[in-house]
Amino acid sequence: MPSEPGMNSSASAPPDTAPPVPKLLDEIRGPTDVKVLPADQLPRLAAELREEIIAATSLNGGHVAPNLGVVELTVALHRVFNTPEDQFVFDVSHQGYAHKLLTGRKGDAFRRLRHSGGLSGFLCRTESAHDSYGAGHAGTALSAALGMATARDLRGSHEHVVAICGDAAFTCGITMEALNNVVACTKRLIVILNDNEWSIARNVGAMAKYLNRLSTSSTYNRIHHDLEKFFTGLPHGPEMHRLWLKWKRETKDFFVESSLFEKFGLRYLGPIDGHNIDELIKNLEFAKNSSEPILLHVLTKKGFGLEAALKAPEKFHGLGSFDPATGESRPPAAGTPPNFQDVFGQALVRFAQADQRIVGITAAMPSGTGLSRLAAECPRQFFDVGIAEEHAVLFAAGLAAKGLKPVCAIYSTFLQRAYDPIIHDVCLQNLPVVFCLDRAGLSPNDGPTHHGLFDFAFLRCVPNAVVMQPKDEDELVDMLHSSLLHNGPAFIRYPRGAGCGVPLKAEPSALPLGRAELLRPGSDLMIWALGPMVREAIMIAEKLALEEGLSCGVVNARFVKPLDRTLLLSQAACLPLLVTMEDHVLAGGFGSAVLEALQEADCQVAVERIGWPDAFVEHGSSVEDLRATCGLSFDDLYRRVKARCRQPSATPIALDA
Ligand SMILES: Cc1ncc(C[n+]2csc(CCOP(=O)(O)OP(=O)(O)O)c2C)c(N)n1
């Protein structure tokens, strides 16, 4: 069992005293045990859950602040409802740690959360029957819960469905689309709006302002509370209460303004103190017995129970290991090169200062994408649109149509949500929008919801798209510069984390679009690689030369579209073997683009394609661990390329690996 740095002193008994008090959590084997605890023990259970969350995340990292904020809410949910019959649908599901602990997932698997052999950091249908729905992307809970509630109604069963959504989920278009449909589909749905005022950064936009007004407007709350009490207190209370609601609707808020949610047909309850278990239980019981859809507005504090997280909710949204006493994160090892996103953020500021037409757009990820630098240095050229990737791309299209040069910085995985505007708005109209796709490749601790492994495939089939990946951070700056010079859509993908440590040129170079870079000539085989695989390709080439006496060349392909067909076909004409290497799924990726080009030119060279398989890659401790699991470690790759070289060139040429 790993040590527990920073656990509250009360959690570990000093020497020479009585044996430690047994933990309530040790006795909780499942949600049934939560229901039989005396009510006055529930705050102690919440405190123990918090200790466990802090202990595990301080060792391994994770979504600390969102989880600490919902501990009481989760205890109350399990006190009132019966999972797995009743179903909780957590939005993003990064706040499910207490739920995991209460549903039998304790011990080493929890302590290794987000690491190889440990639990997923998100909810996962394959991990537990209590996880009725998996997620990792924001804004999906309300739609999915509505679907589940509707299926229940159609089936005629009686379980409860509860959607637990953060306030920032209400900046997502999908959440609003679902809200628009609730009353048309069901009479029984419980929506919990977990309002902590934060997305990852502070929540933005009119909805955030509205929720703030709703939770702080004492007049609104007092009038509603008083009228509610008055009507339910009358003889025939429930009937009178229904009449009041009807009258309120029919007078169109003339006398008492109703909340936005009531306008969508949901009954609004709140705001409720999200750290008061009694109050939560009372309101959840009420919601459970209601015969109309209900929205429970719960106010929580992100990071509640950990001073450092309360003070810095953005940093503690999600982070690596940390010291819980000081909140200090472990610093990167000395000499770690700057991150790709930091280099990108700095370069964008430089370009934006020189050209005021350049603007940066983020969908609620200013720090993760590196755009917070632009926000600080050029605030008029920076836009955070909330968790609204689809809107971000359409908004960029509009800006570009009026002569601006928008740069949309969106993680590869989240850009999936904006596919239609990429095709219909940006590429069809050939508008000059630059897309910077961070986290292309693996996001190891997060897992399959966050890996960025599909973008080449979904982008390279779109006309007018220029799609590229730099081999290092200096080339990233060149690509950003070249894309800003290009009068059409351009997509640059790059991985999470540290760059290669190459020096950055004082002035960027304009790269000819669609031209690859020959890094090393070869006469036995040629490896065409992209991004981080370029370095691997060079290492393979060096080892093949040293150990096998083979002449292996390496090309930094740079562009998946347009592909450098001239160089490719000239090499294919005189070499027996081409190898492609990409940090992307094989299906539809770079290797597929190479095969298509060869087939179109009727060129029969043997091709070995290396990339990720047609399977969702799990979470794990590191990229290296996951590569090894999938047979893609450096040694695996070397063995594969060497074995392929040994196949006699007279064998029929296989166009696929
Ligand atoms: C589509 C999508 N875009 C961006 C993200 C990154 N992201 C993860 S959590 C989060 C903020 C969520 O805020 P909220 O819904 O209020 O929940 P909280 O973390 O405050 O509990 C964001 C932007 C995501 N998961 N999915």
The ligand as a Tripos MOL2 file, in Angstrom:
@<TRIPOS>MOLECULE
LIG
   26    27     1     0     0
SMALL
NO_CHARGES

@<TRIPOS>ATOM
      1 C1        -16.5830   18.5200  -25.3310 C.3       1 LIG1
      2 C2        -15.6210   18.8240  -24.2400 C.ar      1 LIG1
      3 N1        -14.9310   19.9790  -24.2850 N.ar      1 LIG1
      4 C3        -14.0480   20.2610  -23.3020 C.ar      1 LIG1
      5 C4        -13.8560   19.4030  -22.2700 C.ar      1 LIG1
      6 C5        -12.8250   19.6880  -21.1990 C.3       1 LIG1
      7 N2        -13.4530   19.8350  -19.8820 N.ar      1 LIG1
      8 C6        -13.4580   18.8460  -18.9930 C.ar      1 LIG1
      9 S1        -14.2450   19.2370  -17.6050 S.2       1 LIG1
     10 C7        -14.5750   20.7860  -18.1620 C.ar      1 LIG1
     11 C8        -15.3070   21.7480  -17.2930 C.3       1 LIG1
     12 C9        -16.5490   21.1660  -16.7450 C.3       1 LIG1
     13 O1        -17.1650   22.1040  -15.9310 O.3       1 LIG1
     14 P1        -18.5340   21.7590  -15.2430 P.3       1 LIG1
     15 O2        -19.4320   21.0840  -16.2220 O.co2     1 LIG1
     16 O3        -19.0500   22.9760  -14.5970 O.co2     1 LIG1
     17 O4        -18.1260   20.6660  -14.1800 O.3       1 LIG1
     18 P2        -17.1250   20.8180  -12.9420 P.3       1 LIG1
     19 O5        -15.7740   20.4320  -13.4120 O.co2     1 LIG1
     20 O6        -17.1770   22.2170  -12.4890 O.co2     1 LIG1
     21 O7        -17.6720   19.8500  -11.9610 O.co2     1 LIG1
     22 C10       -14.0670   20.9710  -19.4460 C.ar      1 LIG1
     23 C11       -14.1570   22.2100  -20.2150 C.3       1 LIG1
     24 C12       -14.5900   18.2030  -22.2760 C.ar      1 LIG1
     25 N3        -14.4410   17.2870  -21.3370 N.pl3     1 LIG1
     26 N4        -15.4620   17.9540  -23.2630 N.ar      1 LIG1
@<TRIPOS>BOND
     1     1     2 1
     2     2     3 ar
     3     2    26 ar
     4     3     4 ar
     5     4     5 ar
     6     5     6 1
     7     5    24 ar
     8     6     7 1
     9     7     8 ar
    10     7    22 ar
    11     8     9 ar
    12     9    10 ar
    13    10    11 1
    14    10    22 ar
    15    11    12 1
    16    12    13 1
    17    13    14 1
    18    14    15 2
    19    14    16 1
    20    14    17 1
    21    17    18 1
    22    18    19 2
    23    18    20 1
    24    18    21 1
    25    22    23 1
    26    24    25 1
    27    24    26 ar
@<TRIPOS>SUBSTRUCTURE
     1 LIG1         1 GROUP 0 **** ****
